[in-house]
Amino acid sequence: MNAHHQNRIEDQVDDRIKRLLQQAMPPVDAGAEPRHDLWPSVLRRLDRSAVPYRSLPISVPLLDWALLAGLVALAVVFPATIPVFLYYL
């Protein structure tokens, strides 16, 4: 298969994809504006879903504590590993 034939096939595929995308996504009018201002509804939604910071329960799984204890023990036994831990933070 020569390069010219390959380019022609790629162009056909590109044209087909372009045509399918144009069918799936109709063009949007350049001057299209929302029917109303969306910012007040965004603020209302944020207020409804907002949870006070202090009321969030903090729960750390036991495996996380075990991993942290292992890292601390490794750092105590092999202090040269501390820069490696800091690098991966």
Helices and strands as residue ranges (DSSP letters): H 3-24, H 39-49, G 53-55, H 62-77, G 79-81, H 82-87
